[in-house]
Amino acid sequence: MADHLEASVTLPSDPASVSAARAYVASTLTEWGLPADTEAADTIRLIVSELATNAVQHTFGQSPTFTVDIALDRDEHLRIGVTDSHPRFPKRLPAAVQQDNGRGMVIIRWLTAEYGGKLRVRPTREGGKTVFIELPWTVPVEPVPAAGQQEP
């Protein structure tokens, strides 16, 4: 496999885009060798759902789009980030406020840590932010035969 793989998609800040972001990431990771029916794939889909939902719900209409970036370095490190143009960083809400929502970042942080990864937030040059996770890539990757080719 290549030393570095990247993929990216920009979607409108609309609730329907959450499932599109999740499907895009799942499809890309399947192409890169992560079987779709694994616990790791399920966890990544949940994390992406939470990241995309935050980008849609908490930008208050000030970010017309959000971008999902995926990178895999040397088959060792997976990075998935969601960038929006709203300058406010995510913050943890008090427990009393978290009755119906506000737990997204807690869920993301916990799931990421469970897989030995990290959650980070960085400002963008344009004044927005990227919320991203970094996870170890532990999938044994085998080349996927191109359409029409048969494995030996």
C-alpha positions in Angstrom: 0.0 0.0 0.0 1.1 3.6 -0.5 3.0 5.5 2.1 0.2 8.1 2.3 -3.4 8.0 1.2 -5.8 11.0 1.4 -9.5 11.5 0.6 -11.7 14.5 1.2 -15.3 15.6 0.6 -17.1 18.9 1.2 -20.8 18.8 2.1 -23.5 21.3 2.8 -24.1 22.0 6.5 -27.4 20.2 6.4 -28.6 17.3 8.6 -28.8 15.0 5.5 -25.0 15.5 5.1 -24.3 13.6 8.3 -25.2 10.2 6.7 -23.4 11.2 3.5 -20.2 11.9 5.5 -20.5 8.6 7.3 -21.0 6.7 4.1 -18.1 8.5 2.4 -15.7 7.6 5.2 -16.9 4.0 5.4 -16.6 3.5 1.7 -13.1 5.1 1.6 -11.8 3.0 4.5 -13.3 -0.2 2.9 -11.3 0.7 -0.2 -8.2 1.1 2.0 -8.7 -2.4 3.5 -10.9 -1.9 6.6 -13.7 -4.5 6.4 -17.1 -2.8 6.8 -18.4 -5.4 9.3 -15.8 -4.9 12.0 -16.1 -3.2 15.4 -13.5 -0.7 14.3 -15.5 0.3 11.3 -18.7 0.7 13.4 -16.8 2.9 15.9 -15.3 5.1 13.2 -18.8 5.5 11.6 -20.1 6.6 15.0 -17.3 9.1 15.5 -17.8 10.6 12.0 -21.5 10.9 12.7 -20.8 12.8 15.9 -18.2 15.1 14.2 -20.4 15.8 11.3 -23.5 16.4 13.5 -21.4 18.9 15.6 -20.4 20.7 12.4 -24.0 21.0 11.3 -25.7 21.8 14.6 -23.2 24.0 16.4 -22.1 26.4 13.7 -25.4 28.3 13.9 -25.7 28.7 10.1 -22.3 30.5 10.0 -20.7 27.6 8.1 -22.5 26.8 4.9 -20.3 23.7 4.3 -18.1 21.3 6.2 -15.2 19.2 4.9 -14.3 15.7 5.9 -10.6 14.8 5.4 -9.2 11.3 5.8 -5.5 10.4 5.7 -3.7 7.2 6.2 0.1 7.3 6.8 2.4 4.3 6.2 -0.5 1.9 7.2 0.1 3.1 10.8 -1.9 6.2 11.5 -5.4 7.1 10.5 -6.6 10.7 10.8 -10.1 11.9 10.2 -11.0 15.5 10.5 -14.1 17.7 10.1 -13.5 21.3 9.3 -16.1 24.1 9.4 -15.8 27.9 9.1 -17.3 28.7 12.5 -14.6 30.0 14.9 -16.0 28.7 18.2 -14.2 25.6 19.5 -16.4 22.8 20.9 -16.8 22.8 24.6 -18.2 20.4 27.1 -21.5 21.4 28.5 -22.3 21.2 32.2 -23.9 17.9 33.1 -27.3 19.6 33.9 -27.4 20.9 30.3 -26.5 17.5 28.8 -29.9 15.9 29.3 -30.8 15.7 25.6 -27.7 16.7 23.8 -24.2 18.0 24.3 -22.4 14.7 24.8 -20.9 14.4 21.3 -17.4 15.5 22.2 -17.5 13.2 25.3 -18.5 10.3 23.1 -15.8 11.1 20.5 -13.1 11.5 23.1 -14.0 8.2 24.8 -14.3 6.1 21.7 -11.0 7.5 20.3 -9.2 6.8 23.6 -10.7 3.2 23.6 -8.8 2.6 20.3 -5.6 4.2 21.5 -6.1 7.5 19.7 -6.3 11.2 20.3 -8.8 13.9 19.7 -7.6 17.3 18.7 -9.0 20.7 17.7 -7.0 23.2 15.7 -7.9 26.6 14.2 -7.8 27.0 10.5 -6.1 29.9 8.7 -9.5 31.0 7.5 -10.8 31.5 11.0 -12.7 28.2 11.4 -11.6 25.0 13.1 -10.8 21.3 12.4 -11.8 18.7 14.9 -10.0 15.5 14.2 -9.1 12.1 15.6 -5.9 10.2 15.2 -6.1 6.4 15.5 -3.6 3.6 15.1 -4.3 1.6 11.9 -4.1 -2.0 12.9 -5.9 -3.6 10.0 -3.8 -6.1 8.0 -4.0 -4.5 4.6 -3.9 -6.7 1.5 -4.1 -5.4 -2.0 -7.6 -5.4 -3.4 -7.7 -6.7 -7.0 -8.8 -4.2 -9.5 -12.1 -4.8 -11.3 -11.7 -7.5 -13.9 -8.5 -8.9 -12.4 -8.2 -12.1 -10.6 -6.0 -12.9 -7.7 -3.3 -15.5 -8.3 
